[in-house]
Amino acid sequence: MRLRDVRLSDVDAYVRMRCDPVMMADLGGPLLPEDMPEKVRRDVRNAASGTQWIKMIVLDEDEGDAAVSAGTVALWSHEEDGERITEIGWMVLPEFQGRGLGKGAVRAVLELARSDGRWGPVHAFPAASNAPSNGICRSLGFRLLHEQDVTFADRVLHANHWVLEPRSLPS
């Protein structure tokens, strides 16, 4: 598995992840396919500027532009209850789930954040009903703060709020 920055050519992968009812079951349901080209353009701009890390999860055996994307992992900062926080989020396509790709990608981005030093504590907000994503948080040493409602894609979701200081990431 390797990570690479999101590209304009990743629209199909975004559609497969964000417009699929199964993938989006814990995130309020599928998004509209016609909205994905603009979402990808925004993500490419943000990744290129360095203000956000938006990475595609790519399998090692696939090389070049024809590589199959297994999912995404992203790190960004935003306002939450009047405070600036850093958040991490990830998605892994169903056919690649259960292989440790999500956990490996999240760990890799957290290691980059530890090396970079500018992000501070990293928060994750997986849906309370998403056992695999909550398991990733638990296994990587995130601390569960509480359950809360969060907004994702203009939808209110019930989530677990986890936090981890990247420098404390277990080896």
Salt bridges, closest charged atoms under 4 A:
ASP5 OD1 - LYS55 NZ 2.68
ASP10 OD1 - ARG4 NH2 2.82
GLU38 OE1 - ARG41 NE 3.10
GLU38 OE2 - ARG42 NH1 3.98
GLU38 OE2 - ARG45 NH2 3.53
ASP43 OD1 - LYS39 NZ 2.96
ASP65 OD1 - ARG7 NH1 2.94
GLU79 OE2 - ARG84 NH1 3.86
GLU87 OE1 - HIS78 NE2 2.60
GLU95 OE2 - ARG16 NH2 2.36
GLU111 OE2 - ARG107 NE 3.17
ASP116 OD2 - ARG118 NE 2.75
GLU147 OE1 - HIS158 NE2 2.49
ASP149 OD1 - HIS158 ND1 3.03
GLU165 OE2 - ARG167 NH1 3.54
